Amino acid sequence: MSERHDLIADLLMGAALADKHLAGVELDTVKTLLARAMSTPSIPDWLEWRLQDFKPAHLDVADVTSKLGLKKDKEKRQLLELIVAVHESDDTWDLAEDDYLREVAKALGMPEEAYADLTVADLELEIIGKGLVPPPLPKS
């Protein structure tokens, strides 16, 4: 077993459950990303069990990131990109997911400009504005 993989698994499951909903595609994405990180076709049973037993209420992001011990900015950025991949896998991105990404980045000691392009705040105002315009009323 690898503590490093356990820690990454916990952070990715935190990402999958940041919006309080676990879509099957999010879990599949977590498994795929972990398998790639381990250079295996699928995750081992012990890691599968860890994912199944994951409790978001027990996740201490600051503690997990500290134990992970990432020192290089490139490694920290790659972790955030994995989190974004989990968030995007269900084709929705909400503010709770954005908050989670920011929480992990803060725990990693990253300045906002190092990951701002990964956040909801980076969306163009025009796109956001279009999303706020209500649809037309149906004709009677």
N, C-alpha and C positions, 0 to 999 in steps of 0.2 A: 504494500500500500504506500501511497505517496501523500504526505500531508499537503504538499503543494497542490495536488489535484483536488484534494478535499476542499481546500480553501477556495480555489477557483470555482469549484462546483457550487459551493455555498453562495458565492457572489453572483454566479449566473442564475441560480434558483431565486435569489433575492430579486434579480432583474425580472425574471419570468413572473414573479408574484407581486411586483411593485404596484400593479393596478388592482390587486386583490382578486385577480382572476387568472387561472392557469389554463391557457389554450393548449390543446394537444400539440399544435405546431411549435409552440414555445418550448415544451419539454423535449420534443424531437430535436429542436435546434440546439438546446443545451447539450443533449447527448452527442450530437454530431460534432459540435465544437470541442467537447472534451475528448472524444475519440481522436480527432485530428491532433489535439495537443499531446496526446499519448502515443500518436503514430500507430494506432490500432484500428481495425475495421469497426469495432464497437467497444463500448465501455465494459469493463469487467463487472462481475456480479456485485462486488462490494461497493462499487460506486453507484450502480443501479439502486441498490438498497438505500444508500445515503440520499439519493435524489427522492426516492419514494417517502423517506422518513423526514424530509426537510420541513422544518417549522419556521416560517418567517419571523415569528415573534422572538425566536431565540437567536436571530442573526444580529451580531454586533459588528457593524461594518468597520468601525475604527479598529477593533481588535483583529478582525480577519485580515484587513489590509496591512496592519502592522506585522502580523505573523507572516504574511506573504513576503514581506521584505523587498519589494521592488525598489530599486535604486535609480535605474536609468529612465529618463523621460520617455524613451521609445517603448519600454516595457509597460509603463503606466498607460500610455496612449493605447497600446495594443489591448490591454485589459478593458479600457473604456470602449474600444471598438467592438469587442466581444459582447459587452453589455448592450450596445446599440443593436448588434445583430439579433440578439434575443428580443429586444423591444420591437424591432421592425418585422420580426417573423410572423406576427399575427396581423400585419397590415394596419395596425392602429398604434398611435403614439399619444399618450395623454400626459397631463402635467405630473401625475404621480410617478410615472416612469422617468420623466425629466428630472424630478426631484431626487429620485434614486441615483441617477447618473451623477448629478451634482454632489450628492452625499459621498459617493465613492471617490469622485475626483478630489473633493475636499480632504477626505481621509488619506488620500495618496499624497496630499500636499501640492496639488497641481494648481497653478494660477488659471483663472477662468479663460484667459486668451489661448491657453494650450488645448482647450477642448470645446470652446464656444461653438465651433462649427458642427458639433455633434448634438447640440441642444435644440429644443423647440424655439428658443429665443432667436435662433439664427434664421428662422423662416422669414421669407420676405413679407413685409407688411401687406403687400398687395394680395398675396395668397391668403393671409389671415383675414384680411378685410372681406374677401370673397366668401370665406367660410362663415362670416357673421351676417351676411345678407340673407334674410329669410327667403324661402322659395315663394314664387307667386301664388296668390290665392287661386283655388280652382274656379273655373267659370261655371256659373249656375245655369 
